[in-house]
């Protein structure tokens, strides 16, 4: 008889912001995005999110 063990990752218990960061890093790396372009894009995203937070 074989047992079906589910393996857990340290990421399973990580905070949501860490999980999102890991997902974003994976997305950027798997799509071979130039790190300079990624940083510029992330600055734009950060500015947009800060504006949205300020409007709340």
C-alpha positions as CSV (number, residue, x, y, z in Angstrom):
1,X,0.0,0.0,0.0
2,X,1.3,3.4,-0.9
3,X,0.6,6.5,1.0
4,X,0.0,9.8,-0.7
5,X,2.1,12.4,1.2
6,X,1.7,16.0,0.4
7,X,4.9,17.9,0.6
8,X,4.7,21.4,2.1
9,X,6.9,24.3,1.2
10,X,8.1,27.0,3.6
11,X,6.2,29.3,1.2
12,X,2.9,27.7,2.2
13,X,3.1,29.5,5.5
14,X,4.7,32.7,4.2
15,X,2.9,36.1,4.4
16,X,0.9,37.1,1.3
17,X,3.4,39.8,0.3
18,X,6.2,37.2,0.2
19,X,4.1,34.8,-1.9
20,X,3.3,37.6,-4.3
21,X,7.0,38.6,-4.6
22,X,8.0,35.0,-5.3
23,X,5.3,34.8,-8.0
24,X,6.4,38.0,-9.6
25,X,10.1,37.0,-9.6
26,X,9.1,33.7,-11.2
27,X,7.0,35.5,-13.8
28,X,9.8,37.9,-14.7
29,X,12.5,35.2,-14.8
30,X,10.5,32.7,-16.7
31,X,9.7,35.3,-19.4
32,X,13.3,36.4,-19.5
33,X,12.5,40.0,-18.7
34,X,15.6,42.2,-18.5
35,X,16.1,43.2,-14.9
36,X,16.4,46.9,-15.8
37,X,13.1,46.9,-17.6
38,X,11.5,45.0,-14.7
39,X,12.7,47.6,-12.2
40,X,11.4,50.5,-14.3
41,X,8.1,48.8,-14.7
42,X,7.9,48.1,-10.9
43,X,8.5,51.8,-10.2
44,X,5.5,52.6,-12.4
45,X,3.4,50.0,-10.6
46,X,4.6,51.3,-7.2
47,X,3.6,54.9,-8.1
48,X,0.2,53.7,-9.3
49,X,-0.4,51.7,-6.2
50,X,0.6,54.5,-3.9
51,X,-1.8,56.9,-5.7
52,X,-4.6,54.3,-5.2
53,X,-3.8,54.0,-1.5
54,X,-3.8,57.8,-1.1
55,X,-7.3,57.9,-2.6
56,X,-8.7,55.5,-0.1
